[in-house]
């Protein structure tokens, strides 16, 4: 049953997380930060993005509460705000992988039937 609480939580989920996770580079940033906290330069080198692009992605992730920062002088280091984010992403990747395998198997079955 769709309760008002569920509806509100789904609305907040979309507003806070889905938009932030809609770019593959932001997902890669989260995975990089899962390894260890990194600053903008380190992330830029790791992912091969320009510094302005990296900064824009980090701003989105920070505004949505997916990453947190620690300032040490002029260097800002980023880290995951919650390690469960990676668990959630891994679960979604697993579902997607199974779906793609299912689709590939269907294509193979159809191809074999047509031979």
Backbone as XML, in Angstrom:
<?xml version="1.0"?>
<chain id="A" units="angstrom">
  <residue number="1" name="UNK">
    <atom name="N" x="0.844" y="-1.182" z="0.000"/>
    <atom name="CA" x="0.000" y="0.000" z="0.000"/>
    <atom name="C" x="0.888" y="1.243" z="0.000"/>
  </residue>
  <residue number="2" name="UNK">
    <atom name="N" x="0.522" y="2.203" z="-0.788"/>
    <atom name="CA" x="1.252" y="3.464" z="-0.873"/>
    <atom name="C" x="0.745" y="4.385" z="0.229"/>
  </residue>
  <residue number="3" name="UNK">
    <atom name="N" x="1.569" y="4.565" z="1.237"/>
    <atom name="CA" x="1.198" y="5.423" z="2.359"/>
    <atom name="C" x="1.710" y="6.835" z="2.108"/>
  </residue>
  <residue number="4" name="UNK">
    <atom name="N" x="1.169" y="7.819" z="2.812"/>
    <atom name="CA" x="1.694" y="9.175" z="2.686"/>
    <atom name="C" x="3.191" y="9.256" z="3.041"/>
  </residue>
  <residue number="5" name="UNK">
    <atom name="N" x="3.612" y="8.471" z="4.028"/>
    <atom name="CA" x="5.023" y="8.467" z="4.418"/>
    <atom name="C" x="5.887" y="7.929" z="3.283"/>
  </residue>
  <residue number="6" name="UNK">
    <atom name="N" x="5.457" y="6.822" z="2.680"/>
    <atom name="CA" x="6.203" y="6.262" z="1.552"/>
    <atom name="C" x="6.268" y="7.260" z="0.409"/>
  </residue>
  <residue number="7" name="UNK">
    <atom name="N" x="5.164" y="7.887" z="0.105"/>
    <atom name="CA" x="5.124" y="8.884" z="-0.969"/>
    <atom name="C" x="6.098" y="10.022" z="-0.686"/>
  </residue>
  <residue number="8" name="UNK">
    <atom name="N" x="6.113" y="10.509" z="0.529"/>
    <atom name="CA" x="7.008" y="11.605" z="0.903"/>
    <atom name="C" x="8.465" y="11.159" z="0.817"/>
  </residue>
  <residue number="9" name="UNK">
    <atom name="N" x="8.765" y="9.960" z="1.294"/>
    <atom name="CA" x="10.144" y="9.457" z="1.245"/>
    <atom name="C" x="10.614" y="9.275" z="-0.196"/>
  </residue>
  <residue number="10" name="UNK">
    <atom name="N" x="9.748" y="8.780" z="-1.060"/>
    <atom name="CA" x="10.107" y="8.597" z="-2.471"/>
    <atom name="C" x="10.352" y="9.954" z="-3.128"/>
  </residue>
  <residue number="11" name="UNK">
    <atom name="N" x="9.529" y="10.916" z="-2.809"/>
    <atom name="CA" x="9.718" y="12.264" z="-3.350"/>
    <atom name="C" x="11.063" y="12.827" z="-2.909"/>
  </residue>
  <residue number="12" name="UNK">
    <atom name="N" x="11.401" y="12.660" z="-1.639"/>
    <atom name="CA" x="12.688" y="13.136" z="-1.127"/>
    <atom name="C" x="13.852" y="12.349" z="-1.728"/>
  </residue>
  <residue number="13" name="UNK">
    <atom name="N" x="13.674" y="11.058" z="-1.902"/>
    <atom name="CA" x="14.710" y="10.223" z="-2.516"/>
    <atom name="C" x="15.038" y="10.733" z="-3.911"/>
  </residue>
  <residue number="14" name="UNK">
    <atom name="N" x="14.001" y="10.994" z="-4.694"/>
    <atom name="CA" x="14.222" y="11.495" z="-6.047"/>
    <atom name="C" x="14.905" y="12.856" z="-6.011"/>
  </residue>
  <residue number="15" name="UNK">
    <atom name="N" x="14.439" y="13.734" z="-5.151"/>
    <atom name="CA" x="14.990" y="15.081" z="-5.087"/>
    <atom name="C" x="16.438" y="15.089" z="-4.601"/>
  </residue>
  <residue number="16" name="UNK">
    <atom name="N" x="16.747" y="14.244" z="-3.635"/>
    <atom name="CA" x="18.074" y="14.297" z="-3.028"/>
    <atom name="C" x="19.095" y="13.384" z="-3.686"/>
  </residue>
  <residue number="17" name="UNK">
    <atom name="N" x="18.688" y="12.208" z="-4.102"/>
    <atom name="CA" x="19.664" y="11.236" z="-4.565"/>
    <atom name="C" x="19.635" y="10.988" z="-6.063"/>
  </residue>
  <residue number="18" name="UNK">
    <atom name="N" x="18.464" y="10.812" z="-6.620"/>
    <atom name="CA" x="18.388" y="10.396" z="-8.023"/>
    <atom name="C" x="19.057" y="11.403" z="-8.958"/>
  </residue>
  <residue number="19" name="UNK">
    <atom name="N" x="18.819" y="12.679" z="-8.740"/>
    <atom name="CA" x="19.452" y="13.684" z="-9.586"/>
    <atom name="C" x="20.972" y="13.648" z="-9.428"/>
  </residue>
  <residue number="20" name="UNK">
    <atom name="N" x="21.428" y="13.440" z="-8.217"/>
    <atom name="CA" x="22.876" y="13.395" z="-7.971"/>
    <atom name="C" x="23.510" y="12.166" z="-8.596"/>
  </residue>
  <residue number="21" name="UNK">
    <atom name="N" x="22.756" y="11.085" z="-8.695"/>
    <atom name="CA" x="23.294" y="9.833" z="-9.227"/>
    <atom name="C" x="23.042" y="9.668" z="-10.721"/>
  </residue>
  <residue number="22" name="UNK">
    <atom name="N" x="22.505" y="10.685" z="-11.360"/>
    <atom name="CA" x="22.129" y="10.562" z="-12.768"/>
    <atom name="C" x="23.301" y="10.718" z="-13.726"/>
  </residue>
  <residue number="23" name="UNK">
    <atom name="N" x="24.469" y="11.062" z="-13.233"/>
    <atom name="CA" x="25.644" y="11.230" z="-14.088"/>
    <atom name="C" x="26.678" y="10.156" z="-13.761"/>
  </residue>
  <residue number="24" name="UNK">
    <atom name="N" x="27.146" y="9.417" z="-14.769"/>
    <atom name="CA" x="28.125" y="8.355" z="-14.516"/>
    <atom name="C" x="29.403" y="8.846" z="-13.834"/>
  </residue>
  <residue number="25" name="UNK">
    <atom name="N" x="29.822" y="10.067" z="-14.132"/>
    <atom name="CA" x="31.032" y="10.592" z="-13.488"/>
    <atom name="C" x="30.844" y="10.748" z="-11.984"/>
  </residue>
  <residue number="26" name="UNK">
    <atom name="N" x="29.646" y="11.136" z="-11.576"/>
    <atom name="CA" x="29.403" y="11.267" z="-10.140"/>
    <atom name="C" x="29.414" y="9.903" z="-9.461"/>
  </residue>
  <residue number="27" name="UNK">
    <atom name="N" x="28.919" y="8.889" z="-10.147"/>
    <atom name="CA" x="28.993" y="7.530" z="-9.595"/>
    <atom name="C" x="30.448" y="7.092" z="-9.449"/>
  </residue>
  <residue number="28" name="UNK">
    <atom name="N" x="31.259" y="7.394" z="-10.451"/>
    <atom name="CA" x="32.679" y="7.039" z="-10.381"/>
    <atom name="C" x="33.388" y="7.797" z="-9.261"/>
  </residue>
  <residue number="29" name="UNK">
    <atom name="N" x="32.994" y="9.037" z="-9.041"/>
    <atom name="CA" x="33.558" y="9.812" z="-7.929"/>
    <atom name="C" x="33.241" y="9.115" z="-6.608"/>
  </residue>
  <residue number="30" name="UNK">
    <atom name="N" x="32.005" y="8.681" z="-6.442"/>
    <atom name="CA" x="31.628" y="7.999" z="-5.203"/>
    <atom name="C" x="32.442" y="6.729" z="-5.010"/>
  </residue>
  <residue number="31" name="UNK">
    <atom name="N" x="32.632" y="5.970" z="-6.077"/>
    <atom name="CA" x="33.443" y="4.751" z="-5.965"/>
    <atom name="C" x="34.897" y="5.083" z="-5.631"/>
  </residue>
  <residue number="32" name="UNK">
    <atom name="N" x="35.433" y="6.143" z="-6.218"/>
    <atom name="CA" x="36.808" y="6.550" z="-5.897"/>
    <atom name="C" x="36.919" y="6.951" z="-4.428"/>
  </residue>
  <residue number="33" name="UNK">
    <atom name="N" x="35.923" y="7.675" z="-3.938"/>
    <atom name="CA" x="35.947" y="8.099" z="-2.532"/>
    <atom name="C" x="35.695" y="6.944" z="-1.582"/>
  </residue>
  <residue number="34" name="UNK">
    <atom name="N" x="35.133" y="5.872" z="-2.079"/>
    <atom name="CA" x="34.959" y="4.688" z="-1.249"/>
    <atom name="C" x="36.316" y="4.076" z="-0.899"/>
  </residue>
  <residue number="35" name="UNK">
    <atom name="N" x="37.286" y="4.252" z="-1.778"/>
    <atom name="CA" x="38.632" y="3.724" z="-1.528"/>
    <atom name="C" x="39.339" y="4.509" z="-0.424"/>
  </residue>
  <residue number="36" name="UNK">
    <atom name="N" x="39.247" y="5.839" z="-0.524"/>
    <atom name="CA" x="39.870" y="6.712" z="0.471"/>
    <atom name="C" x="39.447" y="8.151" z="0.208"/>
  </residue>
  <residue number="37" name="UNK">
    <atom name="N" x="39.518" y="9.012" z="1.207"/>
    <atom name="CA" x="39.226" y="10.432" z="0.989"/>
    <atom name="C" x="40.241" y="11.031" z="0.011"/>
  </residue>
  <residue number="38" name="UNK">
    <atom name="N" x="39.755" y="11.916" z="-0.858"/>
    <atom name="CA" x="40.607" y="12.519" z="-1.884"/>
    <atom name="C" x="40.266" y="13.994" z="-2.040"/>
  </residue>
  <residue number="39" name="UNK">
    <atom name="N" x="41.252" y="14.777" z="-2.502"/>
    <atom name="CA" x="40.987" y="16.175" z="-2.815"/>
    <atom name="C" x="40.670" y="16.302" z="-4.312"/>
  </residue>
  <residue number="40" name="UNK">
    <atom name="N" x="40.334" y="17.505" z="-4.751"/>
    <atom name="CA" x="39.917" y="17.725" z="-6.140"/>
    <atom name="C" x="41.012" y="17.307" z="-7.119"/>
  </residue>
  <residue number="41" name="UNK">
    <atom name="N" x="42.246" y="17.666" z="-6.844"/>
    <atom name="CA" x="43.349" y="17.312" z="-7.738"/>
    <atom name="C" x="43.505" y="15.804" z="-7.850"/>
  </residue>
  <residue number="42" name="UNK">
    <atom name="N" x="43.435" y="15.114" z="-6.733"/>
    <atom name="CA" x="43.556" y="13.655" z="-6.747"/>
    <atom name="C" x="42.401" y="13.017" z="-7.522"/>
  </residue>
  <residue number="43" name="UNK">
    <atom name="N" x="41.200" y="13.519" z="-7.307"/>
    <atom name="CA" x="40.051" y="13.002" z="-8.040"/>
    <atom name="C" x="40.167" y="13.290" z="-9.536"/>
  </residue>
  <residue number="44" name="UNK">
    <atom name="N" x="40.623" y="14.483" z="-9.874"/>
    <atom name="CA" x="40.814" y="14.859" z="-11.270"/>
    <atom name="C" x="41.803" y="13.911" z="-11.942"/>
  </residue>
  <residue number="45" name="UNK">
    <atom name="N" x="42.908" y="13.626" z="-11.270"/>
    <atom name="CA" x="43.905" y="12.701" z="-11.819"/>
    <atom name="C" x="43.357" y="11.284" z="-11.911"/>
  </residue>
  <residue number="46" name="UNK">
    <atom name="N" x="42.600" y="10.871" z="-10.921"/>
    <atom name="CA" x="42.042" y="9.515" z="-10.877"/>
    <atom name="C" x="41.052" y="9.272" z="-12.010"/>
  </residue>
  <residue number="47" name="UNK">
    <atom name="N" x="40.185" y="10.264" z="-12.271"/>
    <atom name="CA" x="39.103" y="10.069" z="-13.233"/>
    <atom name="C" x="39.340" y="10.725" z="-14.588"/>
  </residue>
  <residue number="48" name="UNK">
    <atom name="N" x="40.397" y="11.523" z="-14.689"/>
    <atom name="CA" x="40.708" y="12.155" z="-15.968"/>
    <atom name="C" x="39.731" y="13.241" z="-16.383"/>
  </residue>
  <residue number="49" name="UNK">
    <atom name="N" x="39.111" y="13.886" z="-15.418"/>
    <atom name="CA" x="38.209" y="14.994" z="-15.702"/>
    <atom name="C" x="38.938" y="16.310" z="-15.472"/>
  </residue>
  <residue number="50" name="UNK">
    <atom name="N" x="38.431" y="17.375" z="-16.083"/>
    <atom name="CA" x="39.017" y="18.691" z="-15.833"/>
    <atom name="C" x="38.653" y="19.141" z="-14.416"/>
  </residue>
  <residue number="51" name="UNK">
    <atom name="N" x="39.443" y="20.052" z="-13.879"/>
    <atom name="CA" x="39.194" y="20.541" z="-12.522"/>
    <atom name="C" x="37.837" y="21.244" z="-12.412"/>
  </residue>
  <residue number="52" name="UNK">
    <atom name="N" x="37.456" y="22.106" z="-13.373"/>
    <atom name="CA" x="36.132" y="22.737" z="-13.260"/>
    <atom name="C" x="34.984" y="21.719" z="-13.303"/>
  </residue>
  <residue number="53" name="UNK">
    <atom name="N" x="35.114" y="20.710" z="-14.157"/>
    <atom name="CA" x="34.081" y="19.672" z="-14.244"/>
    <atom name="C" x="33.999" y="18.904" z="-12.937"/>
  </residue>
  <residue number="54" name="UNK">
    <atom name="N" x="35.150" y="18.533" z="-12.398"/>
    <atom name="CA" x="35.178" y="17.803" z="-11.129"/>
    <atom name="C" x="34.540" y="18.639" z="-10.030"/>
  </residue>
  <residue number="55" name="UNK">
    <atom name="N" x="34.874" y="19.900" z="-9.969"/>
    <atom name="CA" x="34.315" y="20.776" z="-8.936"/>
    <atom name="C" x="32.799" y="20.868" z="-9.041"/>
  </residue>
  <residue number="56" name="UNK">
    <atom name="N" x="32.266" y="20.938" z="-10.266"/>
    <atom name="CA" x="30.804" y="20.991" z="-10.441"/>
    <atom name="C" x="30.153" y="19.706" z="-9.939"/>
  </residue>
  <residue number="57" name="UNK">
    <atom name="N" x="30.755" y="18.560" z="-10.280"/>
    <atom name="CA" x="30.194" y="17.291" z="-9.814"/>
    <atom name="C" x="30.254" y="17.187" z="-8.296"/>
  </residue>
  <residue number="58" name="UNK">
    <atom name="N" x="31.354" y="17.591" z="-7.718"/>
    <atom name="CA" x="31.491" y="17.534" z="-6.257"/>
    <atom name="C" x="30.495" y="18.461" z="-5.570"/>
  </residue>
  <residue number="59" name="UNK">
    <atom name="N" x="30.224" y="19.598" z="-6.187"/>
    <atom name="CA" x="29.241" y="20.522" z="-5.620"/>
    <atom name="C" x="27.866" y="19.864" z="-5.545"/>
  </residue>
  <residue number="60" name="UNK">
    <atom name="N" x="27.468" y="19.176" z="-6.603"/>
    <atom name="CA" x="26.178" y="18.478" z="-6.620"/>
    <atom name="C" x="26.147" y="17.410" z="-5.527"/>
  </residue>
  <residue number="61" name="UNK">
    <atom name="N" x="27.208" y="16.617" z="-5.457"/>
    <atom name="CA" x="27.259" y="15.550" z="-4.455"/>
    <atom name="C" x="27.252" y="16.109" z="-3.037"/>
  </residue>
  <residue number="62" name="UNK">
    <atom name="N" x="27.940" y="17.221" z="-2.833"/>
    <atom name="CA" x="27.982" y="17.848" z="-1.509"/>
    <atom name="C" x="26.626" y="18.445" z="-1.143"/>
  </residue>
  <residue number="63" name="UNK">
    <atom name="N" x="25.988" y="19.128" z="-2.096"/>
    <atom name="CA" x="24.678" y="19.733" z="-1.830"/>
    <atom name="C" x="23.619" y="18.689" z="-1.505"/>
  </residue>
  <residue number="64" name="UNK">
    <atom name="N" x="23.754" y="17.504" z="-2.072"/>
    <atom name="CA" x="22.787" y="16.429" z="-1.824"/>
    <atom name="C" x="23.167" y="15.578" z="-0.611"/>
  </residue>
  <residue number="65" name="UNK">
    <atom name="N" x="24.279" y="15.909" z="0.020"/>
    <atom name="CA" x="24.676" y="15.216" z="1.233"/>
    <atom name="C" x="25.318" y="13.859" z="1.012"/>
  </residue>
  <residue number="66" name="UNK">
    <atom name="N" x="25.791" y="13.596" z="-0.200"/>
    <atom name="CA" x="26.407" y="12.304" z="-0.487"/>
    <atom name="C" x="27.892" y="12.278" z="-0.150"/>
  </residue>
  <residue number="67" name="UNK">
    <atom name="N" x="28.514" y="13.456" z="-0.132"/>
    <atom name="CA" x="29.917" y="13.552" z="0.277"/>
    <atom name="C" x="30.044" y="14.630" z="1.348"/>
  </residue>
  <residue number="68" name="UNK">
    <atom name="N" x="31.096" y="14.515" z="2.123"/>
    <atom name="CA" x="31.388" y="15.528" z="3.136"/>
    <atom name="C" x="32.815" y="16.016" z="2.918"/>
  </residue>
  <residue number="69" name="UNK">
    <atom name="N" x="33.131" y="17.152" z="3.495"/>
    <atom name="CA" x="34.442" y="17.757" z="3.280"/>
    <atom name="C" x="35.153" y="18.042" z="4.596"/>
  </residue>
  <residue number="70" name="UNK">
    <atom name="N" x="36.477" y="18.042" z="4.482"/>
    <atom name="CA" x="37.335" y="18.470" z="5.579"/>
    <atom name="C" x="38.367" y="19.416" z="4.969"/>
  </residue>
  <residue number="71" name="UNK">
    <atom name="N" x="38.492" y="20.605" z="5.540"/>
    <atom name="CA" x="39.452" y="21.580" z="5.039"/>
    <atom name="C" x="40.724" y="21.500" z="5.871"/>
  </residue>
  <residue number="72" name="UNK">
    <atom name="N" x="41.867" y="21.445" z="5.176"/>
    <atom name="CA" x="43.176" y="21.491" z="5.817"/>
    <atom name="C" x="43.981" y="22.565" z="5.096"/>
  </residue>
  <residue number="73" name="UNK">
    <atom name="N" x="43.936" y="23.777" z="5.626"/>
    <atom name="CA" x="44.568" y="24.909" z="4.941"/>
    <atom name="C" x="43.768" y="25.242" z="3.695"/>
  </residue>
  <residue number="74" name="UNK">
    <atom name="N" x="44.433" y="25.186" z="2.539"/>
    <atom name="CA" x="43.750" y="25.481" z="1.276"/>
    <atom name="C" x="43.222" y="24.226" z="0.592"/>
  </residue>
  <residue number="75" name="UNK">
    <atom name="N" x="43.504" y="23.064" z="1.155"/>
    <atom name="CA" x="43.096" y="21.790" z="0.542"/>
    <atom name="C" x="41.805" y="21.288" z="1.181"/>
  </residue>
  <residue number="76" name="UNK">
    <atom name="N" x="40.837" y="20.974" z="0.328"/>
    <atom name="CA" x="39.574" y="20.393" z="0.785"/>
    <atom name="C" x="39.575" y="18.932" z="0.373"/>
  </residue>
  <residue number="77" name="UNK">
    <atom name="N" x="39.406" y="18.059" z="1.362"/>
    <atom name="CA" x="39.367" y="16.633" z="1.110"/>
    <atom name="C" x="37.920" y="16.153" z="1.190"/>
  </residue>
  <residue number="78" name="UNK">
    <atom name="N" x="37.543" y="15.340" z="0.218"/>
    <atom name="CA" x="36.185" y="14.812" z="0.127"/>
    <atom name="C" x="36.153" y="13.357" z="0.564"/>
  </residue>
  <residue number="79" name="UNK">
    <atom name="N" x="35.061" y="12.966" z="1.205"/>
    <atom name="CA" x="34.862" y="11.567" z="1.579"/>
    <atom name="C" x="33.365" y="11.268" z="1.493"/>
  </residue>
  <residue number="80" name="UNK">
    <atom name="N" x="33.046" y="9.980" z="1.465"/>
    <atom name="CA" x="31.636" y="9.584" z="1.446"/>
    <atom name="C" x="30.972" y="9.982" z="2.754"/>
  </residue>
  <residue number="81" name="UNK">
    <atom name="N" x="29.749" y="10.449" z="2.671"/>
    <atom name="CA" x="29.028" y="10.789" z="3.896"/>
    <atom name="C" x="28.490" y="9.536" z="4.579"/>
  </residue>
  <residue number="82" name="UNK">
    <atom name="N" x="28.291" y="8.466" z="3.793"/>
    <atom name="CA" x="27.757" y="7.224" z="4.343"/>
    <atom name="C" x="28.212" y="6.070" z="3.456"/>
  </residue>
  <residue number="83" name="UNK">
    <atom name="N" x="28.963" y="5.115" z="3.999"/>
    <atom name="CA" x="29.464" y="3.999" z="3.179"/>
    <atom name="C" x="28.352" y="3.115" z="2.610"/>
  </residue>
  <residue number="84" name="UNK">
    <atom name="N" x="27.157" y="3.213" z="3.143"/>
    <atom name="CA" x="26.040" y="2.424" z="2.611"/>
    <atom name="C" x="25.662" y="2.847" z="1.199"/>
  </residue>
  <residue number="85" name="UNK">
    <atom name="N" x="26.095" y="4.053" z="0.790"/>
    <atom name="CA" x="25.841" y="4.489" z="-0.584"/>
    <atom name="C" x="26.426" y="3.493" z="-1.584"/>
  </residue>
  <residue number="86" name="UNK">
    <atom name="N" x="27.625" y="3.011" z="-1.311"/>
    <atom name="CA" x="28.276" y="2.060" z="-2.209"/>
    <atom name="C" x="27.537" y="0.730" z="-2.184"/>
  </residue>
  <residue number="87" name="UNK">
    <atom name="N" x="27.059" y="0.329" z="-1.023"/>
    <atom name="CA" x="26.272" y="-0.905" z="-0.952"/>
    <atom name="C" x="25.007" y="-0.779" z="-1.810"/>
  </residue>
  <residue number="88" name="UNK">
    <atom name="N" x="24.364" y="0.373" z="-1.741"/>
    <atom name="CA" x="23.156" y="0.595" z="-2.545"/>
    <atom name="C" x="23.493" y="0.592" z="-4.033"/>
  </residue>
  <residue number="89" name="UNK">
    <atom name="N" x="24.585" y="1.240" z="-4.403"/>
    <atom name="CA" x="24.995" y="1.256" z="-5.809"/>
    <atom name="C" x="25.368" y="-0.138" z="-6.286"/>
  </residue>
  <residue number="90" name="UNK">
    <atom name="N" x="26.063" y="-0.894" z="-5.446"/>
    <atom name="CA" x="26.431" y="-2.262" z="-5.811"/>
    <atom name="C" x="25.185" y="-3.128" z="-6.012"/>
  </residue>
  <residue number="91" name="UNK">
    <atom name="N" x="24.181" y="-2.931" z="-5.169"/>
    <atom name="CA" x="22.934" y="-3.681" z="-5.312"/>
    <atom name="C" x="22.252" y="-3.332" z="-6.634"/>
  </residue>
  <residue number="92" name="UNK">
    <atom name="N" x="22.189" y="-2.047" z="-6.962"/>
    <atom name="CA" x="21.599" y="-1.630" z="-8.229"/>
    <atom name="C" x="22.382" y="-2.183" z="-9.418"/>
  </residue>
  <residue number="93" name="UNK">
    <atom name="N" x="23.714" y="-2.178" z="-9.316"/>
    <atom name="CA" x="24.546" y="-2.742" z="-10.384"/>
    <atom name="C" x="24.284" y="-4.236" z="-10.544"/>
  </residue>
  <residue number="94" name="UNK">
    <atom name="N" x="24.082" y="-4.934" z="-9.455"/>
    <atom name="CA" x="23.802" y="-6.359" z="-9.503"/>
    <atom name="C" x="22.468" y="-6.633" z="-10.204"/>
  </residue>
  <residue number="95" name="UNK">
    <atom name="N" x="21.457" y="-5.851" z="-9.879"/>
    <atom name="CA" x="20.150" y="-5.989" z="-10.532"/>
    <atom name="C" x="20.297" y="-5.713" z="-12.027"/>
  </residue>
  <residue number="96" name="UNK">
    <atom name="N" x="21.021" y="-4.654" z="-12.373"/>
    <atom name="CA" x="21.216" y="-4.304" z="-13.771"/>
    <atom name="C" x="21.973" y="-5.403" z="-14.515"/>
  </residue>
  <residue number="97" name="UNK">
    <atom name="N" x="23.023" y="-5.940" z="-13.890"/>
    <atom name="CA" x="23.821" y="-6.995" z="-14.505"/>
    <atom name="C" x="22.961" y="-8.224" z="-14.791"/>
  </residue>
  <residue number="98" name="UNK">
    <atom name="N" x="22.118" y="-8.605" z="-13.838"/>
    <atom name="CA" x="21.226" y="-9.748" z="-14.038"/>
    <atom name="C" x="20.223" y="-9.472" z="-15.159"/>
  </residue>
  <residue number="99" name="UNK">
    <atom name="N" x="19.726" y="-8.269" z="-15.209"/>
    <atom name="CA" x="18.783" y="-7.894" z="-16.273"/>
    <atom name="C" x="19.462" y="-7.953" z="-17.638"/>
  </residue>
  <residue number="100" name="UNK">
    <atom name="N" x="20.676" y="-7.444" z="-17.731"/>
    <atom name="CA" x="21.410" y="-7.488" z="-19.000"/>
    <atom name="C" x="21.729" y="-8.921" z="-19.415"/>
  </residue>
  <residue number="101" name="UNK">
    <atom name="N" x="22.059" y="-9.762" z="-18.456"/>
    <atom name="CA" x="22.320" y="-11.174" z="-18.749"/>
    <atom name="C" x="21.057" y="-11.837" z="-19.273"/>
  </residue>
  <residue number="102" name="UNK">
    <atom name="N" x="19.936" y="-11.559" z="-18.658"/>
    <atom name="CA" x="18.653" y="-12.101" z="-19.098"/>
    <atom name="C" x="18.355" y="-11.666" z="-20.531"/>
  </residue>
  <residue number="103" name="UNK">
    <atom name="N" x="18.555" y="-10.384" z="-20.820"/>
    <atom name="CA" x="18.298" y="-9.875" z="-22.165"/>
    <atom name="C" x="19.241" y="-10.508" z="-23.185"/>
  </residue>
  <residue number="104" name="UNK">
    <atom name="N" x="20.507" y="-10.666" z="-22.831"/>
    <atom name="CA" x="21.476" y="-11.288" z="-23.736"/>
    <atom name="C" x="21.090" y="-12.735" z="-24.017"/>
  </residue>
  <residue number="105" name="UNK">
    <atom name="N" x="20.637" y="-13.434" z="-23.000"/>
    <atom name="CA" x="20.204" y="-14.820" z="-23.186"/>
    <atom name="C" x="18.991" y="-14.906" z="-24.107"/>
  </residue>
  <residue number="106" name="UNK">
    <atom name="N" x="18.064" y="-13.975" z="-23.968"/>
    <atom name="CA" x="16.899" y="-13.951" z="-24.860"/>
    <atom name="C" x="17.323" y="-13.727" z="-26.307"/>
  </residue>
  <residue number="107" name="UNK">
    <atom name="N" x="18.235" y="-12.814" z="-26.512"/>
    <atom name="CA" x="18.729" y="-12.523" z="-27.868"/>
    <atom name="C" x="19.397" y="-13.763" z="-28.450"/>
  </residue>
  <residue number="108" name="UNK">
    <atom name="N" x="20.196" y="-14.451" z="-27.642"/>
    <atom name="CA" x="20.856" y="-15.677" z="-28.109"/>
    <atom name="C" x="19.838" y="-16.749" z="-28.467"/>
  </residue>
  <residue number="109" name="UNK">
    <atom name="N" x="18.797" y="-16.906" z="-27.656"/>
    <atom name="CA" x="17.762" y="-17.903" z="-27.934"/>
    <atom name="C" x="17.043" y="-17.591" z="-29.242"/>
  </residue>
  <residue number="110" name="UNK">
    <atom name="N" x="16.715" y="-16.329" z="-29.445"/>
    <atom name="CA" x="16.028" y="-15.921" z="-30.676"/>
    <atom name="C" x="16.930" y="-16.148" z="-31.879"/>
  </residue>
  <residue number="111" name="UNK">
    <atom name="N" x="18.217" y="-15.805" z="-31.730"/>
    <atom name="CA" x="19.174" y="-15.998" z="-32.828"/>
    <atom name="C" x="19.308" y="-17.464" z="-33.186"/>
  </residue>
  <residue number="112" name="UNK">
    <atom name="N" x="19.347" y="-18.330" z="-32.193"/>
    <atom name="CA" x="19.481" y="-19.773" z="-32.436"/>
    <atom name="C" x="18.237" y="-20.344" z="-33.078"/>
  </residue>
  <residue number="113" name="UNK">
    <atom name="N" x="17.075" y="-19.817" z="-32.737"/>
    <atom name="CA" x="15.828" y="-20.283" z="-33.334"/>
    <atom name="C" x="15.751" y="-19.919" z="-34.822"/>
  </residue>
  <residue number="114" name="UNK">
    <atom name="N" x="16.367" y="-18.809" z="-35.184"/>
    <atom name="CA" x="16.324" y="-18.340" z="-36.564"/>
    <atom name="C" x="17.391" y="-18.981" z="-37.446"/>
  </residue>
  <residue number="115" name="UNK">
    <atom name="N" x="18.251" y="-19.795" z="-36.879"/>
    <atom name="CA" x="19.316" y="-20.436" z="-37.667"/>
    <atom name="C" x="18.833" y="-21.704" z="-38.287"/>
  </residue>
</chain>
